[in-house]
Amino acid sequence: MSKFSIPDKLNLAQTPTPIHRLAALSQKVSKLGKVDLFVKRDDLTHGPAAGNKIRKLEFLLVEAIEKGKKVVFTCGGLQSNHARATAVLCRQLGLECVLFLRGAQPLPGSPLQGNLLIDYVSGARLRFITDAAYDDIRKTFFDAAEEYRVRDGVTPLFIPEGGSSDVGAMGYIDAFREITEQVGKQGLPGRFSSIVVANGSGGTHAGLLVGRNLYDWDECKIVSFNVCRTSNEMSERVKAVALGAIQRFRLPVSLMAADIHVIDGYAGPGYAQATPELYQFIAQVAREDGILLDPVYTGKALWGLVSELTASPERARFFGDRVLFIHTGGFASLFAHSDALVSAVMGSGGR
């Protein structure tokens, strides 16, 4: 491994997160050849801020502390895991958090669920913005920042969607180091043939890919399943974030575009939308392996992985026989899909 230094970060996450084998799913995906499927439980990184976002925020929020920032801006959908984690951690650090959420403000008296409920409870300031304002989020941020500058004399810290930036990528570069220290112990294989993750904004995939190169795991594929946009768009995001991290931190590695693997076909009707089949899969995994997935990220990615591993010998061989799935959290968003999940469970004979 080439020598490099991990930059300053905050110690907010409960790590290392455990890795264990998924017995029922391993049996299911071994129909075309033996595959051992493991999960890294990054859904256990915190209480209300659990998930993959906290690893990124440990590096991103350092700037707020070191530069004396008092206000943090970030953005996401109405049920954004990243927005929820940022809101909770900002309060933990004594910072004001402003969330720019894509969608309509809930009507007075309407029930609040999932991540949005936690956003409100944690005291974040919520701004509900249009698609056009979200698509030009930098301008939206700058216009709102001017209000804070004139009124309060403060300059907010901007954190991009999903925390996916050159700095945020360091969270999963460091997580890859953690994986290298866990393998070969407590029944785990010495290495994994592939590591799989959901991809919504590119940062987690980018960090894992750079980490793979830093720690000389060239034979291990880093694969993501996009949950929005297209695989080409997400591959470009991964590339941009990874190159940004390499350049910013002068990391002694290179990046090959051919090493970026993003798989299309499992996003369903669209971002944060799911099919009855996906809800049934989520219920099945919960019952058979005791893992709770969400229908926005982890459910789609693991469903995609299982589908690929059972589709044909050629597609299964791409992942190899020791596959690690990164569980990136999202538990809170389950409550925003409760009706669909209940229908899936009752339709499959559940009680």
C-alpha positions as CSV (number, residue, x, y, z in Angstrom):
1,M,0.0,0.0,0.0
2,S,1.2,3.5,-0.9
3,K,1.6,5.8,2.1
4,F,-0.9,8.6,2.6
5,S,-2.5,10.5,5.5
6,I,-6.2,10.5,6.3
7,P,-7.2,14.2,6.7
8,D,-8.8,15.5,9.9
9,K,-12.3,14.2,10.7
10,L,-14.8,14.2,13.5
11,N,-15.5,11.0,15.4
12,L,-19.2,10.8,15.0
13,A,-19.9,7.3,13.7
14,Q,-19.9,4.1,15.7
15,T,-17.3,2.1,13.8
16,P,-16.0,-0.4,12.8
17,T,-19.4,-1.7,11.7
18,P,-19.7,-5.5,11.6
19,I,-19.6,-7.8,8.6
20,H,-21.5,-11.0,8.6
21,R,-22.7,-13.6,6.1
22,L,-26.3,-13.6,4.8
23,A,-27.1,-17.3,5.1
24,A,-30.5,-17.4,3.3
25,L,-29.5,-15.1,0.5
26,S,-26.2,-16.9,0.0
27,Q,-28.2,-20.1,-0.5
28,K,-30.6,-18.4,-2.9
29,V,-27.8,-16.9,-5.1
30,S,-25.8,-20.1,-5.2
31,K,-28.0,-21.8,-7.8
32,L,-25.6,-21.2,-10.6
33,G,-22.4,-21.7,-8.6
34,K,-21.5,-21.2,-4.9
35,V,-21.5,-17.6,-3.8
36,D,-21.0,-16.4,-0.2
37,L,-22.9,-13.1,0.2
38,F,-21.9,-10.8,3.1
39,V,-23.2,-7.5,4.4
40,K,-21.3,-4.6,6.1
41,R,-23.8,-3.1,8.5
42,D,-23.3,0.6,7.9
43,D,-26.9,1.0,8.9
44,L,-25.5,0.7,12.5
45,T,-23.2,3.7,12.3
46,H,-25.4,5.8,14.6
47,G,-28.8,6.1,16.1
48,P,-30.9,8.7,14.3
49,A,-28.0,9.7,12.0
50,A,-27.3,6.1,11.0
51,G,-26.2,5.1,7.4
52,N,-23.5,5.8,5.0
53,K,-23.8,9.6,5.2
54,I,-22.3,10.0,8.6
55,R,-18.9,8.7,7.3
56,K,-18.9,11.5,4.7
57,L,-20.1,14.1,7.2
58,E,-17.3,13.3,9.6
59,F,-15.0,14.9,7.0
60,L,-17.3,17.5,5.7
61,L,-18.4,19.0,9.0
62,V,-14.8,19.5,10.1
63,E,-14.7,22.6,8.0
64,A,-17.6,24.1,9.9
65,I,-15.9,23.5,13.2
66,E,-12.4,24.6,12.1
67,K,-13.6,27.8,10.4
68,G,-16.2,28.7,13.0
69,K,-19.2,28.3,10.7
70,K,-22.5,28.4,12.5
71,V,-24.9,27.5,9.6
72,V,-24.8,24.5,7.3
73,F,-26.8,24.2,4.0
74,T,-27.5,20.9,2.3
75,C,-30.1,19.4,0.0
76,G,-32.1,16.3,-1.0
77,G,-35.5,14.8,-1.6
78,L,-38.3,14.9,0.9
79,Q,-37.2,11.6,2.4
80,S,-33.4,12.3,2.0
81,N,-31.3,10.1,4.3
82,H,-28.4,12.6,3.9
83,A,-30.6,15.6,4.9
84,R,-31.8,13.7,8.0
85,A,-28.3,12.7,9.0
86,T,-27.0,16.3,8.5
87,A,-29.8,17.7,10.6
88,V,-29.2,15.4,13.5
89,L,-25.4,15.8,13.5
90,C,-25.5,19.6,13.1
91,R,-27.6,19.7,16.3
92,Q,-25.2,17.4,18.0
93,L,-22.4,19.9,17.1
94,G,-24.4,23.0,18.0
95,L,-24.8,24.1,14.3
96,E,-27.9,25.5,12.6
97,C,-29.0,23.3,9.7
98,V,-30.9,24.5,6.7
99,L,-32.3,21.8,4.4
100,F,-33.4,22.5,0.8
101,L,-35.8,19.7,0.0
102,R,-37.0,19.0,-3.5
103,G,-40.8,18.9,-3.4
104,A,-44.0,20.5,-2.0
105,Q,-44.3,21.5,1.6
106,P,-46.7,19.2,3.5
107,L,-50.1,20.6,4.0
108,P,-50.9,21.8,7.6
109,G,-52.2,18.9,9.7
110,S,-50.9,16.2,7.3
111,P,-48.9,13.4,8.9
112,L,-45.2,13.6,8.8
113,Q,-43.3,10.3,8.4
114,G,-39.8,8.9,8.1
115,N,-36.8,11.1,7.5
116,L,-39.0,14.3,7.1
117,L,-40.4,13.8,10.6
118,I,-36.8,13.5,12.0
119,D,-35.9,16.7,10.1
120,Y,-38.7,18.6,11.9
121,V,-38.1,17.1,15.3
122,S,-34.3,17.9,15.1
123,G,-35.1,21.5,14.6
124,A,-33.7,21.9,11.0
125,R,-34.9,24.9,9.0
126,L,-36.7,23.4,6.0
127,R,-37.0,25.1,2.6
128,F,-39.2,23.3,0.0
129,I,-38.0,24.1,-3.5
130,T,-39.0,23.4,-7.0
131,D,-37.3,21.1,-9.5
132,A,-35.8,24.1,-11.3
133,A,-34.4,25.5,-8.1
134,Y,-33.0,22.1,-7.2
135,D,-31.4,21.7,-10.6
136,D,-29.5,25.0,-10.0
137,I,-28.8,24.3,-6.4
138,R,-25.6,26.3,-6.3
139,K,-27.5,29.4,-7.2
140,T,-30.3,28.5,-4.7
141,F,-27.6,28.1,-2.0
142,F,-25.9,31.4,-2.9
143,D,-29.1,33.4,-2.9
144,A,-30.1,32.0,0.5
145,A,-26.6,32.6,1.8
146,E,-26.8,36.2,0.9
147,E,-29.9,36.5,3.2
148,Y,-27.9,35.1,6.1
149,R,-24.9,37.3,5.3
150,V,-27.0,40.5,5.3
151,R,-29.3,39.6,8.2
152,D,-26.9,37.7,10.5
153,G,-23.4,38.4,9.2
154,V,-22.6,34.7,8.8
155,T,-21.5,32.6,5.8
156,P,-23.0,29.1,5.7
157,L,-21.1,26.0,4.8
158,F,-22.4,24.3,1.6
159,I,-22.6,20.5,1.5
160,P,-23.7,19.0,-1.8
161,E,-26.4,16.3,-2.4
162,G,-25.6,13.1,-0.6
163,G,-22.4,14.6,0.8
164,S,-20.8,13.5,-2.5
165,S,-17.8,15.6,-3.1
166,D,-14.0,15.2,-3.1
167,V,-14.0,15.7,0.7
168,G,-17.1,13.5,1.3
169,A,-15.5,10.6,-0.7
170,M,-12.9,10.4,2.0
171,G,-15.5,8.8,4.2
172,Y,-15.5,5.6,2.1
173,I,-11.8,5.7,1.4
174,D,-11.5,5.4,5.1
175,A,-14.2,2.7,5.2
176,F,-12.3,0.7,2.8
177,R,-9.3,0.8,5.2
178,E,-11.7,-0.5,7.8
179,I,-12.7,-3.4,5.6
180,T,-9.1,-4.4,5.0
181,E,-8.7,-4.6,8.8
182,Q,-11.7,-6.9,9.2
183,V,-11.1,-9.5,6.5
184,G,-9.5,-12.8,7.5
185,K,-11.0,-12.6,11.0
186,Q,-14.1,-14.1,12.6
187,G,-14.9,-16.4,9.7
188,L,-14.5,-13.7,7.0
189,P,-12.7,-14.4,3.8
190,G,-9.2,-13.0,3.3
191,R,-10.6,-10.7,0.5
192,F,-13.8,-10.1,-1.3
193,S,-14.2,-10.6,-5.1
194,S,-16.5,-7.7,-5.3
195,I,-18.1,-4.9,-3.1
196,V,-21.6,-3.7,-4.0
197,V,-23.4,-0.6,-3.1
198,A,-26.5,1.5,-4.0
199,N,-25.6,4.6,-6.0
200,G,-27.7,7.8,-5.7
201,S,-25.1,10.6,-6.0
202,G,-21.8,8.8,-6.6
203,G,-19.8,9.5,-3.5
204,T,-19.9,6.2,-1.7
205,H,-18.9,4.3,-4.9
206,A,-16.1,6.8,-5.6
207,G,-14.6,6.5,-2.1
208,L,-14.7,2.7,-2.3
209,L,-13.0,2.7,-5.7
210,V,-10.2,5.0,-4.6
211,G,-9.8,3.0,-1.4
212,R,-9.5,-0.2,-3.5
213,N,-6.7,1.3,-5.4
214,L,-5.0,2.7,-2.4
215,Y,-5.0,-0.6,-0.6
216,D,-4.0,-2.6,-3.6
217,W,-7.1,-4.7,-4.0
218,D,-7.0,-4.6,-7.8
219,E,-8.8,-7.9,-8.2
220,C,-11.8,-6.7,-6.2
221,K,-14.5,-5.1,-8.3
222,I,-16.5,-2.1,-6.9
223,V,-20.0,-2.2,-8.4
224,S,-23.0,0.0,-7.8
225,F,-26.6,-0.2,-8.8
226,N,-28.0,3.2,-9.7
227,V,-31.3,4.2,-8.1
228,C,-31.9,7.2,-10.3
229,R,-30.6,8.7,-13.6
230,T,-28.7,6.3,-15.9
231,S,-25.6,4.2,-15.5
232,N,-23.7,6.5,-17.8
233,E,-24.6,9.6,-15.8
234,M,-23.7,7.9,-12.5
235,S,-20.4,6.6,-13.9
236,E,-19.5,10.2,-14.8
237,R,-20.4,11.3,-11.2
238,V,-18.3,8.6,-9.7
239,K,-15.4,9.5,-12.0
240,A,-15.6,13.2,-11.1
241,V,-15.8,12.7,-7.4
242,A,-13.0,10.1,-7.4
243,L,-10.7,12.2,-9.4
244,G,-11.5,15.2,-7.2
245,A,-10.5,13.3,-4.1
246,I,-7.3,12.0,-5.7
247,Q,-6.3,15.5,-6.7
248,R,-7.4,17.4,-3.5
249,F,-5.6,15.0,-1.2
250,R,-2.8,14.2,-3.5
251,L,-3.5,10.5,-3.2
252,P,-0.8,8.3,-4.8
253,V,-3.2,6.4,-7.1
254,S,-4.6,6.5,-10.6
255,L,-8.1,5.9,-11.9
256,M,-9.1,3.8,-14.9
257,A,-12.6,4.6,-16.4
258,A,-12.9,0.8,-17.2
259,D,-12.9,0.1,-13.4
260,I,-16.2,2.1,-12.9
261,H,-19.1,-0.4,-12.9
262,V,-22.6,1.0,-12.5
263,I,-25.5,-1.3,-13.4
264,D,-28.8,-0.1,-14.8
265,G,-32.2,-1.7,-14.7
266,Y,-33.2,-1.8,-11.1
267,A,-34.3,1.8,-10.4
268,G,-38.0,0.8,-10.9
269,P,-40.5,3.6,-11.7
270,G,-38.1,6.3,-10.6
271,Y,-36.2,7.7,-7.6
272,A,-37.9,6.8,-4.3
273,Q,-40.6,4.8,-6.2
274,A,-40.9,1.1,-6.0
275,T,-42.8,-1.9,-7.5
276,P,-44.8,-4.4,-5.5
277,E,-42.1,-7.0,-6.3
278,L,-39.5,-4.9,-4.6
279,Y,-41.6,-4.5,-1.5
280,Q,-42.1,-8.2,-1.4
281,F,-38.3,-8.7,-1.7
282,I,-37.7,-6.3,1.2
283,A,-40.2,-8.3,3.3
284,Q,-38.6,-11.6,2.3
285,V,-35.1,-10.4,3.3
286,A,-36.3,-9.1,6.6
287,R,-38.0,-12.5,7.4
288,E,-35.2,-14.8,6.2
289,D,-32.0,-12.9,7.0
290,G,-33.3,-10.3,9.6
291,I,-32.0,-7.4,7.5
292,L,-34.3,-4.3,7.0
293,L,-33.8,-2.7,3.7
294,D,-35.3,0.5,2.3
295,P,-37.2,0.8,-1.0
296,V,-35.1,3.8,-2.2
297,Y,-31.5,2.6,-2.0
298,T,-30.6,-0.6,-0.3
299,G,-33.6,-2.6,-1.4
300,K,-33.1,-1.8,-5.1
301,A,-29.4,-2.4,-4.9
302,L,-29.6,-5.8,-3.2
303,W,-32.5,-6.8,-5.4
304,G,-30.4,-6.0,-8.4
305,L,-27.4,-7.9,-7.0
306,V,-29.5,-11.0,-6.3
307,S,-31.1,-10.8,-9.7
308,E,-27.8,-10.5,-11.5
309,L,-26.3,-13.4,-9.5
310,T,-29.2,-15.7,-10.5
311,A,-29.7,-14.5,-14.1
312,S,-26.9,-16.5,-15.9
313,P,-23.6,-18.0,-15.1
314,E,-21.8,-15.2,-17.1
315,R,-23.4,-12.4,-15.1
316,A,-22.9,-14.3,-11.8
317,R,-19.1,-14.8,-12.6
318,F,-18.7,-11.0,-13.0
319,F,-19.2,-10.6,-9.2
320,G,-17.1,-13.6,-8.1
321,D,-17.8,-16.0,-5.2
322,R,-17.2,-13.7,-2.2
323,V,-19.5,-10.6,-2.4
324,L,-19.8,-7.9,0.1
325,F,-22.9,-5.7,0.1
326,I,-22.6,-2.3,1.9
327,H,-25.8,-1.7,3.8
328,T,-26.0,2.1,3.6
329,G,-29.0,2.5,6.0
330,G,-32.3,4.3,5.2
331,F,-34.4,2.6,7.9
332,A,-36.4,5.7,8.6
333,S,-37.7,6.0,5.1
334,L,-39.5,2.6,5.5
335,F,-42.2,4.5,7.5
336,A,-43.0,6.6,4.5
337,H,-43.8,3.4,2.5
338,S,-45.8,1.6,5.2
339,D,-49.0,1.1,3.2
340,A,-47.1,-0.5,0.3
341,L,-45.1,-2.7,2.6
342,V,-48.1,-3.9,4.5
343,S,-49.8,-4.8,1.2
344,A,-46.7,-6.7,0.2
345,V,-46.6,-8.6,3.5
346,M,-50.3,-9.4,3.6
347,G,-50.3,-10.4,-0.1
348,S,-47.6,-13.0,0.6
349,G,-49.6,-14.5,3.5
350,G,-48.0,-12.5,6.3
351,R,-49.7,-11.4,9.5
